[in-house]
């Protein structure tokens, strides 16, 4: 059936024929009209303006990357720190480019730019398809069956080989035309082949098993904490309720209203048990078998009294000579918690080869506790002599891989920082620290706006770095949605049980979108 639509203008009244159900009036002669319509219905491709698709027009880099993000069912990220100087946060494609960059799909065109409106070449499209669907690029020496192979860039040849083998892209009369812009109808044809590939689409559409997501409470009222949790990925609450006091006493700051709220919102509570960094009180407790036993019974009794699901032990600044006693404490607590049907998690710092971590028998803790939480932060600490990252990717990766030698992956939880440090240094290129101030990620964003500095991405550290001057030289190694996403993906690739966040309320909203994308994308396996 054909509908005739009259469109008025000052000069004439043309009659345009539209096929019913066709979203665009200019695809009637396109060889990809069926594919275009299908992708439009599934919200993967859109027109250039209402009623028009422009099938022969070149596909831009921003347009194609947007379709891949949609195809992968990822969510646009309104990142607080823009990855590229030529992608404005107000542009329609900003969130899509940020999302693709954070999962490692795109890295720009150099010097912090992306060239979003530049036509996408066919060889660039091949590379993005292979990366997006986690395919291993073919050998660069394997010859693709194209007469113009010499025109294919050396870096692109493995990708062209792979998409050809997968039969997602082909040539015309024996030519691949690698530098030819990919037309919008070519893109539709290519994307439709992938969209119709059931094994991959089934993988994207599968149900995900939720990971443990611990949110520590700090510096917030109960009401503020509840509000933050509702706008997060957190499924395990960890309020700072219990503390060791001198004499082996258990100090209880629990809030019954949060227990009620957690039940109503299907959240578990693993309340934190801390030692306030009190080395002497901790030694007094651990060195006495009787005090340790009494303290352990008090903890378990309190867990049962409130109907808690678990305890999160955070004992720091423990004497090295208390190592066997701390292990005994974790063993006793683990046995009794398990008898009560509750979970025991224990926080540890990365192995530093110093007195700070000497009290941790990682293998023993991993044996007796249900989960071991690696605090993946304080690489450079407040009061330290050197300024630097709180949590660089290689440092966290090294700490996690070292811990994996003693603790199985299914018991590991990686804790990520929702804070940073604003360092005052002797110069813009000096790491000699004069002072530092702890800042939340929102405060970090506020500093960017106030001092108008533009962070520069450091590929080695997996984070941005910036400097500014307000009468003194300041340096910041930024934590943001991109840096946190990379650490999340690194841990996910190792099969950890979950993640924790210090502290809830320190993040910006975009972080949760990024981490959700990281979790979803990390589960995909396109074999």
C-alpha positions as CSV (number, residue, x, y, z in Angstrom):
1,X,0.0,0.0,0.0
2,X,1.3,3.5,-0.8
3,X,0.6,6.7,1.0
4,X,0.8,10.1,-0.7
5,X,2.0,12.9,1.5
6,X,1.8,16.5,0.5
7,X,4.6,18.7,1.7
8,X,4.1,22.5,1.4
9,X,6.8,25.1,0.7
10,X,6.9,28.5,-0.9
11,X,7.8,27.3,-4.4
12,X,5.9,24.2,-5.0
13,X,4.0,21.3,-3.5
14,X,5.8,18.1,-4.3
15,X,4.1,14.7,-3.9
16,X,6.4,12.2,-2.2
17,X,5.5,8.5,-2.2
18,X,6.2,6.5,1.0
19,X,5.8,2.8,1.4
20,X,3.8,2.1,4.5
21,X,6.1,0.9,7.4
22,X,9.2,2.4,5.7
23,X,10.8,4.8,8.2
24,X,12.7,6.8,5.5
25,X,11.6,8.2,2.2
26,X,15.0,8.0,0.5
27,X,15.8,4.3,0.8
28,X,13.5,2.9,-1.9
29,X,16.4,2.3,-4.3
30,X,18.9,1.2,-1.7
31,X,20.1,-2.4,-1.8
32,X,20.1,-2.3,2.0
33,X,16.5,-0.9,2.5
34,X,15.4,-4.1,4.4
35,X,18.5,-4.0,6.7
36,X,18.1,-0.2,7.3
37,X,14.4,-0.6,8.3
38,X,15.2,-3.5,10.6
39,X,18.1,-1.7,12.3
40,X,15.9,1.4,12.7
41,X,13.2,-0.7,14.4
42,X,15.7,-2.1,16.8
43,X,17.1,1.4,17.6
44,X,20.6,0.6,16.3
45,X,20.6,3.0,13.4
46,X,18.8,6.3,12.9
47,X,18.4,8.8,10.0
48,X,20.3,12.0,9.5
49,X,17.0,13.9,10.0
50,X,13.3,13.0,10.2
51,X,12.3,10.9,7.2
52,X,15.8,10.8,5.6
53,X,18.5,8.2,5.9
54,X,21.0,9.3,3.2
55,X,22.0,5.7,2.3
56,X,24.9,6.8,0.0
57,X,26.3,9.4,2.4
58,X,29.6,8.4,4.2
59,X,29.2,7.1,7.7
60,X,31.0,9.2,10.2
61,X,33.2,7.8,13.0
62,X,30.8,9.1,15.6
63,X,27.8,7.5,13.8
64,X,29.4,4.1,13.4
65,X,30.7,4.0,17.0
66,X,27.2,4.9,18.2
67,X,25.7,1.9,16.4
68,X,28.3,-0.4,17.9
69,X,27.5,0.8,21.4
70,X,23.8,0.2,20.8
71,X,24.4,-3.2,19.2
72,X,26.4,-4.2,22.3
73,X,23.6,-3.0,24.6
74,X,25.8,-0.6,26.4
75,X,24.6,2.7,27.9
76,X,26.0,6.2,26.9
77,X,28.2,7.7,29.6
78,X,28.0,11.4,30.4
79,X,31.5,11.3,31.7
80,X,32.7,14.2,33.9
81,X,36.2,14.0,32.3
82,X,35.9,14.2,28.5
83,X,38.3,11.8,26.7
84,X,38.7,14.1,23.6
85,X,39.1,17.8,23.0
86,X,36.9,17.7,19.9
87,X,34.0,15.8,21.3
88,X,31.8,18.3,23.2
89,X,29.8,17.1,26.1
90,X,26.8,18.7,24.5
91,X,27.0,16.7,21.3
92,X,24.5,13.9,20.7
93,X,27.3,11.3,20.3
94,X,29.3,12.3,23.4
95,X,28.0,9.6,25.7
96,X,28.4,6.9,23.0
97,X,32.0,7.8,22.3
98,X,32.8,7.9,26.0
99,X,31.3,4.5,26.5
100,X,33.2,3.0,23.6
101,X,36.5,4.5,24.8
102,X,36.0,3.2,28.4
103,X,35.7,-0.4,27.2
104,X,38.8,0.0,25.0
105,X,37.0,-0.1,21.7
106,X,38.2,3.3,20.5
107,X,41.2,5.4,21.3
108,X,40.9,8.5,19.1
109,X,43.0,9.8,16.2
110,X,45.9,11.2,18.3
111,X,46.8,14.2,20.4
112,X,43.6,13.8,22.5
113,X,41.2,14.1,19.5
114,X,38.6,11.8,18.0
115,X,37.6,13.4,14.7
116,X,34.0,12.5,15.2
117,X,32.7,13.9,11.9
118,X,35.4,12.4,9.7
119,X,34.1,9.7,7.3
120,X,35.0,6.2,8.5
121,X,37.1,4.2,6.2
122,X,36.3,0.5,5.4
123,X,39.5,-0.7,7.1
124,X,38.7,1.4,10.2
125,X,35.3,-0.2,10.3
126,X,36.9,-3.7,10.0
127,X,39.1,-2.9,13.0
128,X,36.3,-1.6,15.2
129,X,34.1,-4.7,14.4
130,X,36.9,-7.1,15.4
131,X,37.6,-5.2,18.6
132,X,34.0,-4.7,19.6
133,X,33.3,-8.5,19.3
134,X,36.6,-9.5,20.9
135,X,37.9,-11.4,17.9
136,X,41.6,-12.3,17.7
137,X,42.9,-10.4,14.7
138,X,44.3,-12.7,12.0
139,X,48.0,-12.8,11.1
140,X,49.3,-9.7,9.4
141,X,51.2,-12.0,7.0
142,X,48.2,-13.9,5.9
143,X,47.1,-12.6,2.6
144,X,43.6,-11.3,2.2
145,X,42.0,-12.3,-1.1
146,X,42.0,-8.7,-2.5
147,X,43.8,-7.3,-5.5
148,X,44.3,-4.0,-3.7
149,X,45.9,-5.6,-0.7
150,X,48.9,-3.3,-1.0
151,X,46.6,-0.4,-0.2
152,X,45.5,-1.9,3.1
153,X,47.5,-0.3,6.0
154,X,49.8,-2.8,7.8
155,X,48.0,-2.2,11.1
156,X,44.6,-2.9,9.4
157,X,45.5,-6.1,7.5
158,X,44.9,-8.5,10.4
159,X,41.5,-6.9,11.0
160,X,40.5,-7.1,7.3
161,X,41.6,-10.7,7.2
162,X,39.4,-11.4,10.2
163,X,36.2,-9.7,9.0
164,X,36.6,-11.4,5.7
165,X,37.0,-14.8,7.3
166,X,33.9,-14.1,9.4
167,X,32.1,-13.1,6.2
168,X,30.9,-9.8,7.7
169,X,32.8,-7.7,5.1
170,X,33.8,-8.5,1.5
171,X,35.1,-6.7,-1.5
172,X,33.8,-5.6,-4.9
173,X,35.3,-7.2,-8.0
174,X,38.2,-8.4,-5.9
175,X,38.9,-5.1,-4.3
176,X,38.5,-4.3,-0.6
177,X,38.9,-0.5,-1.1
178,X,40.3,0.0,2.4
179,X,40.5,3.8,2.3
180,X,37.1,4.2,0.7
181,X,34.6,5.8,3.2
182,X,32.0,3.3,4.4
183,X,28.6,4.5,3.1
184,X,25.6,4.4,5.5
185,X,23.9,1.7,3.5
186,X,27.1,-0.4,3.6
187,X,27.2,0.1,7.3
188,X,23.6,-1.0,7.6
189,X,24.3,-4.2,5.6
190,X,27.4,-4.9,7.7
191,X,25.7,-4.3,11.0
192,X,22.6,-6.3,10.0
193,X,24.8,-9.4,9.3
194,X,26.2,-9.1,12.8
195,X,22.7,-8.5,14.3
196,X,21.5,-11.6,12.5
197,X,24.4,-13.7,13.9
198,X,22.4,-15.6,16.5
199,X,25.3,-16.9,18.7
200,X,26.6,-13.4,19.2
201,X,23.2,-11.8,19.8
202,X,22.3,-14.6,22.2
203,X,25.4,-13.8,24.1
204,X,24.5,-10.1,24.3
205,X,21.0,-10.9,25.4
206,X,21.8,-13.4,28.1
207,X,20.9,-12.9,31.8
208,X,23.9,-11.7,33.9
209,X,24.6,-13.1,37.3
210,X,25.0,-10.2,39.7
211,X,28.5,-9.7,41.3
212,X,29.0,-8.7,44.9
213,X,28.9,-4.9,45.0
214,X,29.9,-3.6,48.5
215,X,29.3,0.1,49.3
216,X,31.0,1.4,52.5
217,X,29.3,4.1,54.4
218,X,31.5,7.1,55.4
219,X,30.7,10.7,56.1
220,X,27.0,10.3,55.3
221,X,23.9,10.2,57.5
222,X,21.8,7.1,57.2
223,X,19.3,8.9,54.9
224,X,22.1,10.2,52.7
225,X,23.6,6.8,52.5
226,X,20.3,5.2,51.5
227,X,19.7,7.8,48.8
228,X,23.2,7.2,47.4
229,X,22.7,3.4,47.4
230,X,19.4,3.7,45.5
231,X,21.3,5.5,42.7
232,X,24.1,3.0,42.6
233,X,24.9,-0.6,41.7
234,X,25.4,-1.6,45.4
235,X,23.8,-4.8,46.6
236,X,25.7,-5.2,49.9
237,X,25.7,-2.4,52.5
238,X,28.7,-2.0,54.8
239,X,28.0,0.7,57.4
240,X,30.7,1.4,59.9
241,X,28.9,0.1,62.9
242,X,31.2,-1.9,65.1
243,X,34.6,-1.0,66.6
244,X,37.1,-2.6,68.9
245,X,37.6,-0.7,72.1
246,X,40.3,-1.0,74.8
247,X,39.7,-4.0,77.0
248,X,38.4,-6.1,74.1
249,X,35.0,-4.4,74.2
250,X,32.7,-4.3,71.1
251,X,31.4,-0.8,70.5
252,X,28.0,-0.9,68.7
253,X,26.8,2.0,66.6
254,X,24.1,0.1,64.6
255,X,21.1,1.8,63.2
256,X,17.9,-0.3,63.2
257,X,16.3,1.9,60.6
258,X,18.9,0.9,58.0
259,X,18.3,-2.7,58.8
260,X,14.6,-2.2,58.0
261,X,15.4,-0.2,54.9
262,X,17.8,-2.9,53.6
263,X,15.2,-5.6,54.0
264,X,12.7,-3.5,52.1
265,X,15.1,-2.9,49.2
266,X,16.6,-6.4,49.1
267,X,20.1,-5.4,50.2
268,X,22.4,-7.5,52.3
269,X,24.3,-5.9,55.2
270,X,27.9,-6.9,56.0
271,X,28.6,-4.4,58.7
272,X,32.1,-3.1,59.1
273,X,34.1,-4.1,62.1
274,X,37.1,-1.8,62.6
275,X,40.0,-1.3,65.0
276,X,40.3,2.5,64.6
277,X,44.0,1.9,63.6
278,X,44.7,1.3,67.3
279,X,47.8,-0.9,67.3
280,X,47.9,-1.4,71.1
281,X,44.2,-2.2,71.6
282,X,44.5,-4.6,68.7
283,X,47.6,-6.3,70.2
284,X,45.9,-6.5,73.6
285,X,42.9,-8.3,72.1
286,X,44.8,-10.6,69.7
287,X,47.5,-11.7,72.1
288,X,45.0,-13.0,74.6
289,X,43.2,-16.2,73.5
290,X,40.5,-15.6,76.1
291,X,39.8,-12.0,75.0
292,X,39.8,-13.1,71.4
293,X,37.3,-15.8,72.1
294,X,35.0,-13.4,74.1
295,X,35.2,-10.7,71.4
296,X,34.4,-13.3,68.7
297,X,31.3,-14.5,70.6
298,X,30.2,-10.9,71.0
299,X,30.4,-10.2,67.3
300,X,28.5,-13.3,66.3
301,X,25.9,-12.7,69.0
302,X,25.4,-9.1,67.6
303,X,25.1,-10.5,64.0
304,X,22.3,-12.8,65.2
305,X,20.6,-10.2,67.3
306,X,20.2,-7.8,64.3
307,X,19.8,-10.5,61.6
308,X,22.8,-9.3,59.6
309,X,24.0,-11.2,56.6
310,X,27.7,-10.7,57.4
311,X,30.7,-8.9,58.8
312,X,33.5,-7.0,57.1
313,X,36.6,-7.0,59.2
314,X,38.8,-3.9,58.7
315,X,41.8,-4.2,61.1
316,X,44.6,-2.0,60.0
317,X,47.9,-0.9,61.6
318,X,48.4,-4.3,63.2
319,X,51.8,-5.2,64.6
320,X,53.8,-7.7,62.5
321,X,54.3,-9.9,65.5
322,X,50.6,-10.3,65.8
323,X,50.4,-12.1,62.5
324,X,49.6,-15.6,64.0
325,X,47.2,-14.1,66.5
326,X,45.3,-12.2,63.8
327,X,45.1,-15.5,61.8
328,X,43.7,-17.2,64.9
329,X,41.1,-14.5,65.3
330,X,40.0,-14.8,61.7
331,X,39.8,-18.6,62.0
332,X,37.6,-18.5,65.1
333,X,35.4,-15.8,63.7
334,X,35.0,-17.6,60.4
335,X,34.0,-20.8,62.2
336,X,31.4,-19.1,64.3
337,X,30.1,-16.9,61.5
338,X,29.6,-20.0,59.3
339,X,27.8,-21.8,62.1
340,X,25.5,-18.8,62.3
341,X,24.9,-18.8,58.6
342,X,26.6,-15.5,58.1
343,X,29.4,-14.3,55.7
344,X,32.9,-13.2,56.8
345,X,34.9,-10.8,54.6
346,X,38.3,-9.4,55.5
347,X,39.9,-6.3,54.1
348,X,43.6,-6.4,53.3
349,X,46.1,-4.1,51.7
350,X,48.3,-5.1,48.7
351,X,51.5,-6.9,49.7
352,X,53.9,-4.1,50.2
353,X,56.8,-6.0,51.8
354,X,56.5,-3.6,54.8
355,X,55.3,-3.7,58.4
356,X,51.9,-2.4,57.2
357,X,51.0,-5.7,55.6
358,X,53.3,-8.1,57.6
359,X,50.4,-9.1,59.9
360,X,48.4,-10.5,56.9
361,X,48.8,-14.3,56.3
362,X,47.0,-14.0,53.0
363,X,46.7,-17.7,52.3
364,X,45.3,-18.4,55.8
365,X,42.9,-15.5,55.7
366,X,41.7,-16.8,52.3
367,X,41.2,-20.2,53.8
368,X,39.1,-19.1,56.8
369,X,37.1,-16.1,55.4
370,X,34.5,-16.3,52.7
371,X,35.9,-13.3,50.9
372,X,39.1,-11.3,50.9
373,X,38.7,-7.7,50.0
374,X,41.8,-6.1,48.4
375,X,41.9,-2.4,49.1
376,X,43.1,-1.2,45.8
377,X,44.1,2.3,46.8
378,X,46.6,4.4,48.8
379,X,49.4,3.7,46.3
380,X,50.6,7.1,47.3
381,X,49.2,8.0,50.7
382,X,48.4,11.2,52.6
383,X,51.5,12.4,54.4
384,X,53.8,10.6,52.0
385,X,56.9,12.2,50.6
386,X,56.0,11.6,47.0
387,X,52.9,12.7,45.0
388,X,51.3,10.3,42.7
389,X,48.3,8.1,41.9
390,X,46.0,6.8,44.5
391,X,45.3,3.7,42.4
392,X,47.2,3.4,39.1
393,X,46.2,0.4,36.9
394,X,49.5,-1.4,36.9
395,X,49.8,-1.0,40.7
396,X,46.4,-2.5,41.3
397,X,46.9,-5.2,38.8
398,X,50.2,-6.2,40.4
399,X,48.6,-6.2,43.9
400,X,45.7,-8.3,42.7
401,X,47.8,-10.8,40.8
402,X,50.1,-11.2,43.8
403,X,47.1,-11.9,46.1
404,X,45.7,-14.4,43.6
405,X,48.7,-16.6,44.3
406,X,47.4,-17.2,47.8
407,X,43.6,-16.7,47.5
408,X,41.3,-18.3,44.8
409,X,39.6,-15.9,42.4
410,X,36.1,-16.8,43.5
411,X,36.9,-15.4,47.0
412,X,38.4,-12.1,45.9
413,X,36.7,-8.7,45.9
414,X,38.5,-5.7,44.5
415,X,37.9,-2.4,46.3
416,X,38.0,0.8,44.2
417,X,38.5,4.4,45.3
418,X,35.8,7.0,45.1
419,X,38.3,9.6,46.3
420,X,41.5,11.2,45.2
421,X,44.3,13.4,46.4
422,X,45.0,17.0,45.3
423,X,48.8,17.2,45.8
424,X,50.8,20.4,46.4
425,X,54.2,19.8,44.9
426,X,57.5,21.7,44.4
427,X,56.7,22.1,40.6
428,X,54.5,21.0,37.8
429,X,56.9,18.2,36.9
430,X,58.1,17.4,40.5
431,X,56.8,14.5,42.5
432,X,58.1,15.9,45.7
433,X,55.0,16.4,47.9
434,X,54.6,19.4,50.1
435,X,51.0,18.5,51.2
436,X,47.9,16.7,50.0
437,X,44.2,17.0,50.4
438,X,41.7,14.2,50.1
439,X,39.0,15.0,47.6
440,X,35.9,13.3,46.3
441,X,35.3,12.7,42.6
442,X,32.8,15.6,42.6
443,X,35.3,17.9,44.3
444,X,37.8,16.8,41.6
445,X,35.3,17.9,38.9
446,X,34.7,21.2,40.7
447,X,38.5,21.9,40.6
448,X,38.5,21.2,36.8
449,X,35.7,23.8,36.3
450,X,37.2,26.3,38.7
451,X,40.8,26.2,37.3
452,X,39.9,25.2,33.8
453,X,42.6,22.6,33.5
454,X,42.4,19.9,30.9
455,X,43.6,16.4,32.0
456,X,45.8,14.4,29.8
457,X,45.4,10.6,29.5
458,X,48.3,8.5,30.6
459,X,48.0,5.1,28.9
460,X,50.6,3.5,31.1
461,X,48.9,4.5,34.4
462,X,45.4,4.0,33.0
463,X,44.2,7.5,34.2
464,X,44.3,11.2,33.5
465,X,46.9,13.6,35.0
466,X,46.5,17.3,35.4
467,X,48.3,20.3,37.0
468,X,47.0,23.7,38.0
469,X,48.3,26.8,39.9
470,X,46.5,28.8,42.5
471,X,49.6,30.4,43.9
472,X,51.0,27.0,44.5
473,X,51.6,24.1,42.1
474,X,49.0,21.3,42.3
475,X,49.0,17.9,40.6
476,X,46.2,15.4,40.4
477,X,46.2,11.9,39.1
478,X,42.5,11.6,38.4
479,X,40.1,8.8,39.3
480,X,37.0,8.9,37.1
481,X,34.6,6.7,35.1
482,X,37.3,5.7,32.6
483,X,40.1,4.8,35.1
484,X,37.7,3.0,37.4
485,X,36.2,1.1,34.4
486,X,39.6,-0.1,33.3
487,X,40.4,-1.5,36.8
488,X,37.0,-3.1,37.0
489,X,37.5,-4.8,33.6
490,X,41.0,-5.9,34.6
491,X,39.6,-7.6,37.7
492,X,36.6,-9.0,35.8
493,X,39.0,-10.7,33.4
494,X,40.4,-12.6,36.4
495,X,37.1,-13.8,37.6
496,X,36.8,-12.0,40.9
497,X,33.7,-12.4,43.0
498,X,32.9,-8.8,43.2
499,X,33.8,-5.2,44.0
500,X,33.7,-2.7,46.9
501,X,33.8,1.1,46.9
502,X,35.4,3.5,49.4
503,X,33.3,5.4,49.9
504,X,29.6,5.7,48.8
505,X,28.8,9.4,48.1
506,X,32.3,10.1,46.9
507,X,31.5,9.2,43.3
508,X,29.9,11.1,40.4
509,X,26.7,9.6,38.8
510,X,28.5,8.7,35.5
511,X,30.7,6.2,37.4
512,X,27.8,3.8,37.9
513,X,26.9,3.8,34.3
514,X,30.5,3.1,33.3
515,X,30.9,0.2,35.8
516,X,27.6,-1.3,34.6
517,X,28.9,-1.2,31.1
518,X,32.2,-2.7,32.2
519,X,30.4,-5.5,34.0
520,X,28.1,-6.3,31.0
521,X,30.9,-6.1,28.4
522,X,33.2,-8.2,30.5
523,X,30.7,-11.1,30.5
524,X,30.5,-11.3,26.7
525,X,32.3,-14.1,25.0
526,X,32.0,-14.1,21.2
527,X,33.5,-17.5,20.4
